[in-house]
Amino acid sequence: MEKLSSLLVLLFIIVLILHSYQATSDDEVEDEREFNYDDESEKGPARWGKIRHEWSVCNSGSLQSPIDLLDDRVDVVTNLGRLQGSYRACNATLKNRGHDMMLKWQDDAGYIPINGTQYRVKQCHWHSPSEHTINGKRFDLEVHLVHDSPNGSSAVIGILYKIGEPDPFLTQMMDYLEDLSHSSEEEKMIGMVDPRQIKTDSTKYYRYIGSLTVPPCTQNVLWTLVEEVRTVSKEQVKILRKAVDDESETNARPIQPINGRSVQFYKPSTQEQN
């Protein structure tokens, strides 16, 4: 009986370890120094899948992101519903991951409901120029809000920006970004941050199944790209790159093959708009 109890305890520990490994391996890496965005480098995007075994899907996967959102390719639908999060402010940390700046919420910052599932927001980060394109057009910046569900699936909300008026949310982050750019520290606690200030709510958006855009490039990620292109100042984009200090002008993964995937574009019916 004692041996059986010991065996059960051992099996329980193994299950916990495997579960922990799975959760970690499916998340975006938080130390990005093992890879880069230089096409000529041995660590460049075309070779990410060869750097580590658990990153192999970066090269072999058929559902990779980002993609070009081509008008001729999308299916217009009216039954998805407005994109509307239920977020709240909580403590957050700004972290230099090596190629991007990540804002990570420490506690429960709320969720966004998609297809009856509550996806809880975990972090956001920025890519410049944008990773996704619309009809072949690349924009100046893209923010990704990464969410997880209780069953382990992931959803990312993406917003595109063009040069123009400063982005109000980034304006709040500027002092912290400046501090990190002049410091050897990799992260900084910045107190209460409300995800609602990123303004993800939208009546029109694209949706498709893709992947994380950094290793391990985990697939079956539910992507939602807000149709409205927002504005960001040149200075804000410059500060984001300067704070990272990776001697690179870009951190955008190249466009990936669509491979016959369905891309939906939600446009509310006239009745819904009224």
C-alpha positions in Angstrom: 0.0 0.0 0.0 2.9 2.3 0.9 4.6 1.6 -2.4 1.3 2.3 -4.3 1.0 5.7 -2.5 4.6 6.6 -3.4 4.0 5.6 -7.0 0.9 7.7 -7.2 2.7 10.7 -5.8 5.5 10.2 -8.3 3.0 10.0 -11.2 1.3 13.2 -9.9 4.7 15.1 -9.9 5.5 13.9 -13.4 2.1 15.1 -14.7 2.7 18.5 -13.1 6.1 18.7 -14.7 4.8 17.8 -18.1 2.0 20.3 -17.8 4.3 23.0 -16.7 6.6 22.3 -19.7 3.7 22.3 -22.1 2.5 25.6 -20.9 6.0 27.1 -21.1 6.8 25.7 -24.5 3.6 27.1 -26.0 4.2 30.7 -24.7 6.3 33.2 -26.6 9.9 33.2 -25.5 10.7 35.9 -23.0 14.5 35.9 -23.9 14.7 36.6 -27.6 18.5 36.7 -27.9 18.7 33.2 -29.4 17.2 34.5 -32.7 17.1 37.7 -34.7 15.4 39.3 -37.7 18.4 39.5 -40.1 17.7 37.5 -43.2 21.4 36.8 -43.8 22.0 35.6 -40.3 22.2 31.9 -39.1 19.6 33.0 -36.5 17.4 34.8 -39.0 13.6 34.1 -39.6 14.2 31.5 -42.3 16.2 29.4 -39.8 14.3 29.8 -36.6 13.0 26.3 -36.8 16.5 24.9 -36.8 17.9 26.8 -33.8 16.0 24.6 -31.2 14.1 21.4 -31.7 11.0 22.8 -30.0 10.9 25.6 -32.5 10.8 23.3 -35.5 7.2 24.3 -36.4 8.5 27.8 -37.3 9.8 26.2 -40.5 7.5 23.2 -40.9 4.1 24.6 -39.8 1.4 25.3 -42.4 -0.6 27.7 -40.2 2.1 30.4 -39.6 1.7 34.1 -39.0 1.8 36.9 -40.1 0.0 36.8 -43.4 -1.2 39.3 -46.0 -4.9 40.2 -45.6 -5.8 40.4 -49.2 -9.3 41.7 -50.0 -9.8 39.1 -52.8 -9.1 36.4 -50.3 -11.4 37.2 -47.4 -14.9 36.0 -46.8 -17.2 38.8 -45.6 -19.3 37.6 -42.6 -21.9 39.2 -40.4 -22.4 36.7 -37.6 -19.2 37.1 -35.5 -20.3 40.1 -33.3 -18.6 43.2 -32.1 -15.1 42.9 -30.7 -15.4 44.1 -27.1 -13.2 43.3 -24.2 -14.0 43.2 -20.5 -10.7 44.5 -19.1 -9.6 46.2 -15.9 -6.5 47.9 -14.6 -3.9 46.0 -12.7 -0.2 46.1 -12.0 2.1 45.6 -15.0 5.8 45.3 -15.8 7.5 46.7 -18.9 10.2 44.2 -20.1 12.9 44.3 -22.8 12.8 40.8 -24.2 15.7 41.3 -26.5 13.9 42.3 -29.8 10.7 43.9 -28.5 9.2 45.7 -25.5 6.6 43.6 -23.7 4.1 45.0 -21.2 3.0 42.1 -18.9 0.1 42.2 -16.5 0.9 40.7 -13.2 -2.6 39.8 -12.1 -6.1 39.3 -13.7 -6.5 42.2 -16.2 -9.7 40.9 -17.6 -10.7 39.1 -20.8 -12.2 39.3 -24.2 -15.0 36.9 -25.1 -14.7 35.1 -28.5 -17.0 32.3 -29.7 -18.2 31.7 -26.1 -14.7 31.4 -24.6 -13.1 33.9 -22.3 -9.6 34.7 -23.3 -7.7 36.5 -20.5 -5.2 39.1 -21.5 -1.6 38.3 -20.4 0.7 40.8 -22.2 1.1 43.1 -25.2 4.2 43.9 -27.3 5.1 46.0 -30.4 6.5 45.2 -33.8 7.9 47.8 -36.2 7.2 47.9 -39.1 3.9 45.9 -38.9 4.0 42.1 -39.3 0.6 41.7 -41.0 0.0 43.6 -44.3 -3.3 44.6 -46.0 -3.3 44.1 -49.7 0.4 44.0 -49.6 0.8 47.3 -47.7 2.9 47.2 -44.6 2.3 49.8 -41.8 4.6 51.5 -39.4 3.8 49.6 -36.2 1.7 46.7 -34.9 0.7 45.9 -31.3 -0.2 42.4 -30.2 -2.4 41.7 -27.2 -1.8 38.1 -26.2 -4.6 36.2 -24.5 -4.9 32.6 -23.0 -8.1 30.6 -22.3 -8.7 28.1 -19.5 -8.2 25.2 -22.0 -4.8 26.4 -23.0 -5.7 27.9 -26.4 -4.4 31.4 -27.4 -5.9 34.4 -29.0 -4.1 37.5 -30.2 -5.7 40.9 -31.0 -3.6 42.9 -33.5 -3.8 46.7 -34.2 -2.0 48.4 -37.1 -0.6 51.9 -36.9 0.6 54.5 -39.5 2.7 57.6 -38.8 0.6 60.5 -37.6 -0.7 61.8 -34.3 0.9 60.2 -31.2 -0.8 57.0 -29.8 -2.3 58.0 -26.4 -1.5 54.6 -24.8 2.2 54.8 -25.9 2.3 58.4 -24.7 1.7 57.0 -21.1 4.6 54.5 -21.7 7.2 57.0 -23.0 8.8 57.9 -19.7 9.2 54.2 -18.7 10.6 53.4 -22.2 13.0 56.3 -21.9 14.2 55.0 -18.5 14.8 51.5 -19.9 16.7 52.9 -22.9 19.1 54.6 -20.6 19.5 51.8 -18.2 21.1 48.3 -18.0 17.9 47.0 -16.4 15.7 44.7 -18.6 12.4 45.4 -16.8 10.6 48.0 -14.8 7.5 47.8 -12.6 5.2 50.6 -13.8 2.1 50.2 -11.6 -1.5 50.1 -12.7 -2.2 49.8 -16.4 -5.6 49.5 -18.0 -5.8 47.4 -21.2 -8.9 49.3 -22.2 -6.7 52.3 -23.0 -5.3 50.4 -26.0 -8.9 50.6 -27.4 -9.3 47.1 -28.9 -13.1 47.5 -29.4 -14.0 47.3 -33.0 -17.0 46.8 -35.3 -14.9 45.5 -38.2 -12.0 43.1 -38.1 -10.2 40.2 -39.8 -10.0 36.8 -38.3 -8.0 33.7 -39.1 -6.2 30.8 -37.5 -2.4 31.3 -37.4 0.5 31.1 -35.0 2.7 33.1 -32.6 5.0 35.3 -34.7 8.1 34.6 -32.6 9.5 31.2 -31.5 8.2 28.7 -30.7 5.7 29.8 -33.4 3.0 27.8 -31.7 0.0 27.2 -34.1 -3.8 27.2 -33.8 -3.7 30.8 -32.4 -7.0 32.6 -33.0 -6.0 35.9 -34.7 -8.1 39.1 -34.8 -6.8 42.1 -36.7 -8.7 45.4 -36.1 -9.6 46.9 -39.5 -9.2 50.6 -38.4 -5.6 51.7 -38.8 -4.6 53.9 -35.8 -1.8 56.5 -35.7 1.5 56.7 -33.9 4.2 59.3 -34.0 7.7 58.8 -35.5 9.2 59.5 -32.1 7.1 56.8 -30.4 8.2 54.2 -33.0 11.8 55.3 -32.6 11.7 55.1 -28.8 10.3 51.6 -28.9 13.3 50.5 -31.1 15.8 52.5 -29.0 14.6 51.0 -25.8 15.2 47.5 -27.1 18.7 48.4 -28.2 19.3 45.3 -30.4 21.1 47.2 -33.2 18.3 46.3 -35.5 15.8 48.6 -37.2 13.1 46.0 -37.4 11.5 43.2 -35.5 8.9 42.1 -38.0 8.7 38.5 -39.2 8.3 38.1 -43.0 4.9 37.3 -44.4 4.1 33.5 -44.3 2.2 31.4 -46.9 -1.6 31.4 -46.5 -1.8 27.7 -47.5 -5.5 27.8 -48.3 -6.6 29.1 -44.9 -9.9 30.8 -44.5 -9.7 34.5 -43.6 -12.9 36.1 -42.5 -13.8 39.8 -42.4 -16.5 40.7 -40.0 -18.7 43.5 -41.2 -22.0 44.1 -39.2 -25.2 43.9 -41.1 -27.2 47.1 -41.7 -29.6 46.0 -39.0 -26.8 45.6 -36.4 -25.4 49.0 -37.3 -28.7 50.6 -36.6 
